Amino acid sequence: MQNYSLTLDSLPLGKKARIVDLEACGPVRRRMLDLGIIKDTSIEAIQSSPSGDPIAYLIRGALIAIRSEEAKKILIKIDNH
């Protein structure tokens, strides 16, 4: 199995990726799952706030703001097309 070391906070604006895994635990993990952040889901970095944190991501048709602290717990694989 390939080792995925990219985390969502490293996804450039305008790029798409697939979620590979979640490293979050407890209530944070439950919240992410409730928002549709699950394995094999497509995610796209759309816009950052003026301060750069949080970043708005398009997930399953919804625009969701995620702080970098939480984005570091989401493992991704960047789409090549």
N, C-alpha and C positions, 0 to 999 in steps of 0.2 A: 504494500500500500504506500502511496506517495505521501510525503510529509508536507502538510499545508501550514506554512508559517505566517501567511498574510492575515492581518486582522482588518476588520472593517474600517478602522480609523486611517488606514493607509490607502484606501480606495480614492483615486483622484476624482474630482468633480466631472460629471459627464460620462463616467465609465460604469459599466455593468459588471456584476459578479454573481456567483452562486454561493449560497451559504453552505458551508461544509459541516460546521459543528458549533455548539455553544459551550463556552467554558464558565458561564455564569451559574450561580447556585441560588437556592432559596427563592425569595420573593422577586428578585431581579430576573431570574430565569423564567419564572411563571409569567411575569409581565411581558417579557420578550416573546414567549410562546403565544400569549394571548394576542399580541400585535401581529402575529403571522411570521415571526422570525424563526423559521424551521428549516431543517436540512433540505437542500435542493431548491429552495426558493430563490428567485431572481431578485436582485436588489441593485438600485442605481443611486449614486450620489448626485443629488440635484443642485443643492445650494447650501452655502455656509452662512452662518450669521455674521454680522459685522466683526465680531470678536474672534470668529473662526470656530466657535464651539457653542452650541451644538451644530450639527450638520443635518440637513433635511434629506431623507432617503425615500425613494419610491419603492414601496413594498406592497405587492398584490393590489395595485391600484390606489393605494393610500399614501399620502405624504406624511412621513413620521420623522420627528426630530429626535436624534439620539446623541447624547453627550459622548465625548471621546472616551471617558472612563468606562462607559458601557460598551462602546464600539470595540474596544480592545479585547473584549470577551467573546467577540463573534468572529469565527474563523471563516475565511472566504477563499474562493478560487476565481480569479478575474477571467471573464469571458474574452476569448480571443477574436470574436467576430462582432 
